[in-house]
Amino acid sequence: MSNENEQERLRRIRDRQIQLRDPKIKERKDQKGAAQKHRSSLESFSLTKIWTDLPKIIRGTVIGMLVGLVILFVLPYIFQGTWVDYVGFAAVFILAFLGMVFGQALDARDRLRDV
């Protein structure tokens, strides 16, 4: 009986030594560290970052179009007449075009500055 206890004790000691010398432990630790660094390096989703990364020609067009839409929806409350809708639609297209022109000019200025 004591021989079996001794064998069991030796088996546990051997298993523990093998577990301590396991080469996969260091590899797993390195992989875990690399995964954590990768997750921390990823940027979070930000609409302001997307907006600022857009070319100014697109931003100018969108801003001009939004201002034109505001005019289109507000103008009927200020003036009465059949011409109000036409002026509102014209404002959308004209302001979108002006926003595109100004955005393109700003983009051209930035490209010239980089040269």
Contact map, one row per residue, 1 for C-alpha under 8 A:
1111100000000000000000000000000000000000000000000000000000000000000000000000000000000000000000000000000000000000000
1111110000000000000000000000000000000000000000000000000000000000000000000000000000000000000000000000000000000000000
1111111000000000000000000000000000000000000000000000000000000000000000000000000000000000000000000000000000000000000
1111111100000000000000000000000000000000000000000000000000000000000000000000000000000000000000000000000000000000000
1111111110000000000000000000000000000000000000000000000000000000000000000000000000000000000000000000000000000000000
0111111111000000000000000000000000000000000000000000000000000000000000000000000000000000000000000000000000000000000
0011111111100000000000000000000000000000000000000000000000000000000000000000000000000000000000000000000000000000000
0001111111110000000000000000000000000000000000000000000000000000000000000000000000000000000000000000000000000000000
0000111111111000000000000000000000000000000000000000000000000000000000000000000000000000000000000000000000000000000
0000011111111100000000000000000000000000000000000000000000000000000000000000000000000000000000000000000000000000000
0000001111111110000000000000000000000000000000000000000000000000000000000000000000000000000000000000000000000000000
0000000111111111000000000000000000000000000000000000000000000000000000000000000000000000000000000000000000000000000
0000000011111111100000000000000000000000000000000000000000000000000000000000000000000000000000000000000000000000000
0000000001111111110000000000000000000000000000000000000000000000000000000000000000000000000000000000000000000000000
0000000000111111111000000000000000000000000000000000000000000000000000000000000000000000000000000000000000000000000
0000000000011111111100000000000000000000000000000000000000000000000000000000000000000000000000000000000000000000000
0000000000001111111110000000000000000000000000000000000000000000000000000000000000000000000000000000000000000000000
0000000000000111111111000000000000000000000000000000000000000000000000000000000000000000000000000000000000000000000
0000000000000011111111000000000000000000000000000000000000000000000000000000000000000000000000000000000000000000000
0000000000000001111111000000000000000000000000000000000000000000000000000000000000000000000000000000000000000000000
0000000000000000111111100000000000000000000000000000000000000000000000000000000000000000000000000000000000000000000
0000000000000000011111111000000000000000000000000000000000000000000000000000000000000000000000000000000000000000000
0000000000000000000011111110000000000000000000000000000000000000000000000000000000000000000000000000000000000000000
0000000000000000000001111111000000000000000000000000000000000000000000000000000000000000000000000000000000000000000
0000000000000000000001111111100000000000000000000000000000000000000000000000000000000000000000000000000000000000000
0000000000000000000000111111110000000000000000000000000000000000000000000000000000000000000000000000000000000000000
0000000000000000000000111111111000000000000000000000000000000000000000000000000000000000000000000000000000000000000
0000000000000000000000011111111100000000000000000000000000000000000000000000000000000000000000000000000000000000000
0000000000000000000000001111111110000000000000000000000000000000000000000000000000000000000000000000000000000000000
0000000000000000000000000111111111000000000000000000000000000000000000000000000000000000000000000000000000000000000
0000000000000000000000000011111111100000000000000000000000000000000000000000000000000000000000000000000000000000000
0000000000000000000000000001111111110000000000000000000000000000000000000000000000000000000000000000000000000000000
0000000000000000000000000000111111111000000000000000000000000000000000000000000000000000000000000000000000000000000
0000000000000000000000000000011111111100000000000000000000000000000000000000000000000000000000000000000000000000000
0000000000000000000000000000001111111110000000000000000000000000000000000000000000000000000000000000000000000000000
0000000000000000000000000000000111111111000000000000000000000000000000000000000000000000000000000000000000000000000
0000000000000000000000000000000011111111100000000000000000000000000000000000000000000000000000000000000000000000000
0000000000000000000000000000000001111111110000000000000000000000000000000000000000000000000000000000000000000000000
0000000000000000000000000000000000111111110000000000000000000000000000000000000000000000000000000000000000000000000
0000000000000000000000000000000000011111111000000000000000000000000000000000000000000000000000000000000000000000000
0000000000000000000000000000000000001111111000000000000000000000000000000000000000000000000000000000000000000000000
0000000000000000000000000000000000000111111100000000000000000000000000000000000000000000000000000000000000000000000
0000000000000000000000000000000000000001111110000000000000000000000000000000000000000000000000000000000000000000000
0000000000000000000000000000000000000000011111000000000000000000000000000000000000000000000000000000000000000000000
0000000000000000000000000000000000000000001111100000000000000000000000000000000000000000000000000000000000000000000
0000000000000000000000000000000000000000000111111100000000000000000000000000000000000000000000000000000000000000000
0000000000000000000000000000000000000000000011111110000000000000000000000000000000000000000000000000000000000000000
0000000000000000000000000000000000000000000001111111000000000000000000000000000000000000000000000000000000000000000
0000000000000000000000000000000000000000000001111111100000000000000000000000000000000000000000000000000000000000000
0000000000000000000000000000000000000000000001111111110000000000000000000000000000000000000000000000000000000000000
0000000000000000000000000000000000000000000000111111110000100000000000000000000000000000000000000000000000000000000
0000000000000000000000000000000000000000000000011111111000000000000000000000000000000000000000000000000000000000000
0000000000000000000000000000000000000000000000001111111000000000000000000000000000000000000000000000000000000000000
0000000000000000000000000000000000000000000000000111111101100000000000000000000000000000000000000000000000000000000
0000000000000000000000000000000000000000000000000001111111100000000000000000000000000000000000000000001000100000000
0000000000000000000000000000000000000000000000000000011111110000000000000000000000000000000000000000001101100000000
0000000000000000000000000000000000000000000000000000001111111000000000000000000000000000000000000011111101100000000
0000000000000000000000000000000000000000000000000000011111111100000000000000000000000000000000000001001000000000000
0000000000000000000000000000000000000000000000000010011111111110000000000000000000000000000000000011001000000000000
0000000000000000000000000000000000000000000000000000000111111111000000000000000000000000000000010111111000000000000
0000000000000000000000000000000000000000000000000000000011111111100000000000000000000000000000111111001000000000000
0000000000000000000000000000000000000000000000000000000001111111110000000000000000000000000000010010000000000000000
0000000000000000000000000000000000000000000000000000000000111111111000000000000000000000000000010010000000000000000
0000000000000000000000000000000000000000000000000000000000011111111100000000000000000000000100111111000000000000000
0000000000000000000000000000000000000000000000000000000000001111111110000000000000000000000110110010000000000000000
0000000000000000000000000000000000000000000000000000000000000111111111000000000000000000000100000000000000000000000
0000000000000000000000000000000000000000000000000000000000000011111111100000000000000000000100100000000000000000000
0000000000000000000000000000000000000000000000000000000000000001111111110000000000000001101111110000000000000000000
0000000000000000000000000000000000000000000000000000000000000000111111111000000000000001101100000000000000000000000
0000000000000000000000000000000000000000000000000000000000000000011111111100000000000000000000000000000000000000000
0000000000000000000000000000000000000000000000000000000000000000001111111110000000000001001100000000000000000000000
0000000000000000000000000000000000000000000000000000000000000000000111111111000000001011101100000000000000000000000
0000000000000000000000000000000000000000000000000000000000000000000011111111100000000001000000000000000000000000000
0000000000000000000000000000000000000000000000000000000000000000000001111111110000000000000000000000000000000000000
0000000000000000000000000000000000000000000000000000000000000000000000111111111000010001000000000000000000000000000
0000000000000000000000000000000000000000000000000000000000000000000000011111111110011000000000000000000000000000000
0000000000000000000000000000000000000000000000000000000000000000000000001111111100000000000000000000000000000000000
0000000000000000000000000000000000000000000000000000000000000000000000000111111100000000000000000000000000000000000
0000000000000000000000000000000000000000000000000000000000000000000000000011111110010000000000000000000000000000000
0000000000000000000000000000000000000000000000000000000000000000000000000001111111010000000000000000000000000000000
0000000000000000000000000000000000000000000000000000000000000000000000000001001111110000000000000000000000000000000
0000000000000000000000000000000000000000000000000000000000000000000000000000000111111100000000000000000000000000000
0000000000000000000000000000000000000000000000000000000000000000000000000000000011111110000000000000000000000000000
0000000000000000000000000000000000000000000000000000000000000000000000000011001111111111000000000000000000000000000
0000000000000000000000000000000000000000000000000000000000000000000000010001000001111111100000000000000000000000000
0000000000000000000000000000000000000000000000000000000000000000000000000000000001111111110000000000000000000000000
0000000000000000000000000000000000000000000000000000000000000000000000010000000000111111111000000000000000000000000
0000000000000000000000000000000000000000000000000000000000000000000110111010000000011111111100000000000000000000000
0000000000000000000000000000000000000000000000000000000000000000000110010000000000001111111110000000000000000000000
0000000000000000000000000000000000000000000000000000000000000000000000000000000000000111111111000000000000000000000
0000000000000000000000000000000000000000000000000000000000000000000110110000000000000011111111100000000000000000000
0000000000000000000000000000000000000000000000000000000000000001111110110000000000000001111111110000000000000000000
0000000000000000000000000000000000000000000000000000000000000000100100000000000000000000111111111000000000000000000
0000000000000000000000000000000000000000000000000000000000000000000100000000000000000000011111111100000000000000000
0000000000000000000000000000000000000000000000000000000000001001101100000000000000000000001111111110000000000000000
0000000000000000000000000000000000000000000000000000000000011111100100000000000000000000000111111111000000000000000
0000000000000000000000000000000000000000000000000000000000001001000000000000000000000000000011111111100000000000000
0000000000000000000000000000000000000000000000000000000000011001000000000000000000000000000001111111110000000000000
0000000000000000000000000000000000000000000000000000000010111111100000000000000000000000000000111111111000000000000
0000000000000000000000000000000000000000000000000000000011111001000000000000000000000000000000011111111100000000000
0000000000000000000000000000000000000000000000000000000010010000000000000000000000000000000000001111111110000000000
0000000000000000000000000000000000000000000000000000000010010000000000000000000000000000000000000111111111000000000
0000000000000000000000000000000000000000000000000000001111111000000000000000000000000000000000000011111111100000000
0000000000000000000000000000000000000000000000000000000110000000000000000000000000000000000000000001111111110000000
0000000000000000000000000000000000000000000000000000000000000000000000000000000000000000000000000000111111111000000
0000000000000000000000000000000000000000000000000000000110000000000000000000000000000000000000000000011111111100000
0000000000000000000000000000000000000000000000000000001110000000000000000000000000000000000000000000001111111110000
0000000000000000000000000000000000000000000000000000000000000000000000000000000000000000000000000000000111111111000
0000000000000000000000000000000000000000000000000000000000000000000000000000000000000000000000000000000011111111100
0000000000000000000000000000000000000000000000000000000000000000000000000000000000000000000000000000000001111111110
0000000000000000000000000000000000000000000000000000000000000000000000000000000000000000000000000000000000111111111
0000000000000000000000000000000000000000000000000000000000000000000000000000000000000000000000000000000000011111111
0000000000000000000000000000000000000000000000000000000000000000000000000000000000000000000000000000000000001111111
0000000000000000000000000000000000000000000000000000000000000000000000000000000000000000000000000000000000000111111
0000000000000000000000000000000000000000000000000000000000000000000000000000000000000000000000000000000000000011111
